[in-house]
């Protein structure tokens, strides 16, 4: 078969499988209330005619930023749609080329961007559920099989980002510092405010045995909190840094499973808070927000090593020429971040796993600088104390330590 014949065949196949006309379309919410805090996610379900004449059904995701949530002064500089579009066009597209160049058979770690409108704060994406992907339920969190796949994938993502940086295709100056650690107004509302809300919830529902802990959490001042947060990000000049995803919690990753229910593929979604810093920020944020607490505590060191192995082997696979971080560097930086992540866990774990859809009111949280907007009723849910107890003991110990 000669080249001209092959070209004709391929063009014919592409035309026959492409959409020629939309017969009907309906929109439905792709995520219920309480599952996404900065955007409204719709699923567009379409009856279409293909180039071959066959009638079939296609579905796509339409993601529209909830613009009113950033009208408050704290969020005015965070135009999430613009940032996400930038990641898709400037980073993920180049990662696609990298995967192709090195014939990496593990495939992409993201879905395909189909269209965007910066004026309407809207993007259109492939519907991953149509390809068999789904979230682990937010209220259940992830087991070790999901955690290992997620950390392996995260190591690949960080490695590809570092290679693109080495080639001059992306820059460390392209993205804002991570607000959870570098924006005092942001972390006052979300992190410090969450700790204070936990203290109130503990007093109201956890019983007398937790009153001392609740009082200690309630007494920590924001000034002391700021000092400790600044100490967390005091990384050395030679620290290995790369582009981070920035918001790796349970709802921002989707898995495909085999017939036994084992995860075999992963896609990261929601690239609204990318930042350049130690990859440990992504790792520790993921480990504490996504994995079942008792499994995370039992396997913490082995999970860190698993991530490090993926990062360094992926750097080698994609031809990185610079120096790679040692396991010791990763472990030391994870320890440096321990106060921040324990504070974040204390204030967010109940929210992330709450069975209600009104755990927080983002607008009220930022308007009140974290004094309001947290639903205190969520702290009365069964088993919450058990899942948080060991980490709260560590957090209290950190508070009592001198800086």
FENSULUR-V769322 format. One record per backbone hydrogen bond with DSSP energy under -0.5 kcal/mol. NH is the residue of the N-H (numbers start at 1). CO is the residue of the C=O. E is the energy in kcal/mol with one decimal. If there is no record, write none. Layout:
# FENSULUR-V769322
nh={NH	NH}
co={CO	CO}
e={E	E}
This chain:
# FENSULUR-V769322
nh={6	7	8	9	10	11	12	13	14	15	16	17	18	18	20	21	23	23	24	26	28	30	31	35	40	41	42	42	43	44	44	45	45	46	46	47	48	48	49	50	50	51	52	53	56	58	60	61	62	63	63	64	64	65	65	66	67	69	70	71	75	76	76	78	79	80	83	84	85	86	87	88	89	90	91	91	92	93	95	96	97	98	99	100	101	102	103	104	105	107	111	114	115	117	121	121	122	123	124	125	126	127	128	130	131	132	133	134	140	141	142	147	148	149	150	151	152	153	154	155	156	157	158	159	160	161	162	163	164	165	166	167	168	169	170	174	181	182	183	184	187	188	189	190	191	192	193	195	196	197	198	199	200	201	202	203	204	205	206	210	211	214	215	216	217	218	219	220	225	226	227	228	229	230	231	232	233	234	235	239	242	244	249	252	253	254	255	256	257	258	261	264	265	267	268	269	272	275	277	277	281	283	284	285	286	287	288	289	290	291	291	292	295	296	297	298	299	300	300	303	304	305	306	307	308	309	310	311	312	313	314	315	316	317	318	319	320	330	331	332	333	334	335	336	337	338	341	342	343	344	345	346	347	348	349	352	353	354	354	361	362	365	366	367	368	369	370	371	375	375	376	378	379	380	381	384	387	388	389	392	393	394	395	396	397	398	399	400	401	401}
co={2	3	4	5	6	7	8	9	10	11	12	13	14	15	49	49	21	47	47	45	43	41	41	32	64	39	40	62	28	42	60	26	43	44	58	24	46	56	21	48	54	18	16	50	48	46	44	125	42	61	123	40	62	63	121	38	65	66	67	68	72	72	73	75	77	78	79	80	81	82	83	84	85	86	86	87	87	88	91	92	93	94	95	96	97	98	100	99	103	104	268	124	124	122	117	118	117	63	115	61	112	59	126	127	128	129	128	255	137	137	290	143	144	145	146	147	148	149	150	151	152	153	154	155	156	157	158	159	160	161	162	163	165	164	164	171	178	178	179	182	183	184	185	186	187	187	188	191	192	193	194	195	196	197	198	199	200	201	202	207	208	210	211	212	213	214	215	216	221	222	223	224	225	226	227	228	229	231	233	236	277	275	247	249	250	267	134	265	132	262	258	256	256	254	109	252	270	244	242	275	278	279	280	281	282	283	284	285	286	286	287	142	292	292	293	294	295	296	297	299	300	301	302	303	304	305	306	307	308	309	310	311	312	313	314	316	315	326	327	328	329	330	331	332	333	335	337	338	339	340	341	342	343	344	345	348	349	350	351	373	360	361	362	363	364	366	365	368	359	373	374	375	376	377	378	381	383	384	385	388	389	390	391	392	393	394	395	396	397	398}
e={-2.1	-2.5	-2.1	-2.5	-2.6	-2.3	-2.3	-2.4	-2.3	-2.3	-2.4	-1.6	-0.8	-0.5	-3.1	-1.7	-0.6	-3.1	-1.5	-2.0	-1.7	-2.8	-0.9	-1.5	-3.0	-0.5	-0.6	-3.2	-3.3	-0.5	-3.0	-2.7	-0.7	-0.6	-3.3	-2.5	-0.6	-2.9	-3.1	-0.5	-2.8	-2.1	-1.8	-2.1	-2.3	-2.6	-2.0	-2.7	-2.6	-0.5	-2.8	-2.6	-0.6	-0.5	-2.7	-3.1	-1.6	-1.7	-1.8	-1.3	-1.3	-0.7	-0.9	-1.8	-1.0	-1.1	-1.8	-2.7	-2.6	-2.1	-1.9	-2.3	-2.6	-2.8	-0.5	-1.8	-2.8	-1.2	-2.1	-2.1	-1.6	-1.9	-2.6	-2.0	-2.7	-2.3	-0.8	-2.4	-0.6	-0.9	-0.5	-3.0	-1.5	-3.2	-0.5	-0.6	-2.1	-2.0	-3.3	-2.7	-1.8	-0.8	-1.0	-1.2	-1.4	-1.5	-2.1	-2.3	-1.6	-1.9	-3.3	-2.2	-2.7	-1.7	-2.6	-2.7	-2.3	-2.4	-2.4	-2.2	-1.8	-2.5	-2.7	-2.1	-2.6	-2.2	-2.2	-2.1	-2.3	-2.0	-2.4	-1.8	-1.5	-2.6	-0.8	-1.5	-1.5	-2.2	-1.4	-0.7	-2.8	-2.0	-1.7	-2.6	-1.0	-2.9	-1.5	-1.9	-2.2	-2.2	-2.1	-2.1	-1.9	-2.6	-2.9	-2.1	-1.9	-2.1	-2.3	-1.6	-1.8	-2.5	-2.4	-2.1	-2.5	-2.2	-1.4	-0.9	-2.1	-2.7	-1.8	-2.0	-2.3	-2.6	-1.7	-1.4	-1.0	-1.2	-2.0	-1.5	-2.7	-3.7	-2.0	-2.3	-1.0	-2.6	-3.2	-2.1	-0.6	-2.6	-2.1	-3.4	-1.4	-2.4	-3.4	-2.4	-1.1	-1.2	-2.3	-0.6	-1.8	-2.1	-2.9	-1.7	-2.6	-2.6	-1.9	-1.5	-2.2	-0.6	-0.8	-2.3	-0.7	-2.4	-2.5	-1.9	-1.7	-0.6	-0.5	-2.4	-2.0	-2.2	-2.2	-2.3	-2.5	-2.7	-1.9	-2.8	-2.6	-2.2	-2.2	-2.2	-1.9	-2.2	-2.3	-1.5	-2.8	-1.9	-2.6	-2.6	-2.3	-2.0	-2.0	-2.1	-1.4	-1.6	-2.4	-2.2	-2.2	-2.8	-2.9	-2.5	-2.0	-1.9	-2.4	-3.3	-1.7	-0.7	-0.7	-2.1	-0.5	-2.4	-2.1	-2.2	-2.0	-0.6	-3.0	-1.2	-2.8	-0.5	-1.0	-1.6	-1.6	-1.7	-1.4	-1.5	-2.0	-1.6	-2.1	-2.4	-1.9	-1.5	-2.3	-2.6	-1.9	-2.0	-2.3	-1.9	-1.0	-0.5}
